[in-house]
Amino acid sequence: MIVKRTVKSQPERIFILLKNSEGVTTVAGDWVRWLSDGVSDLGYGFGEPEALGDSGVGYANIAGVAAQNIADGDYGLIQVWGYHDAAKVQARATIDIAQGMALQAAGNVTYVFPITATGHHAHAYPVGIAYEAYTNSAASGTIAVFIKCL
């Protein structure tokens, strides 16, 4: 675990070092999950988030946000706590992301959605808080978030 030295002019951030086991390059800002499917990289590898129920993990298996581009098979920094200025998000068809809104993992994609008030998404573990609004439900983009994956 790497804890960024406290500097009064910069927010605190915490990182872990994980291996990219996804099969493709992970891009800075991508949300990633802990591997939990019994592969050889179990415990130190990561991949793309899974849908609810895939491998029995649901949406609470998020490790954090890639802090850099990480080629397949390489190790890289994953931010697990603190301010990130360009994490991937996407609004829902009927719910925009507002500043201060809790965010949840989305299945089989590398971005997060706003938590909804009803349905199985209403009980999802919040992985971040939006610092900015985002209204595009047709495509993902990046905004500033506070990551909560410890």
HELIX and SHEET records of a PDB file:
HELIX    1   1 ASP A   54  GLY A   56  5                                   3    
HELIX    2   2 GLY A   58  ALA A   60  5                                   3    
HELIX    3   3 HIS A  120  HIS A  123  5                                   4    
SHEET    1   A10 ILE A   2  VAL A   3  0                                        
SHEET    2   A10 ARG A  13  ASN A  20 -1                                        
SHEET    3   A10 GLY A  45  GLY A  47  1                                        
SHEET    4   A10 TRP A  31  TRP A  34 -1                                        
SHEET    5   A10 ILE A  62  ALA A  66 -1                                        
SHEET    6   A10 TYR A  75  VAL A  89 -1                                        
SHEET    7   A10 GLY A 141  LYS A 148 -1                                        
SHEET    8   A10 GLY A 128  ALA A 130 -1                                        
SHEET    9   A10 ALA A 102  ALA A 105 -1                                        
SHEET   10   A10 VAL A 112  PRO A 114 -1                                        
END                                                                             
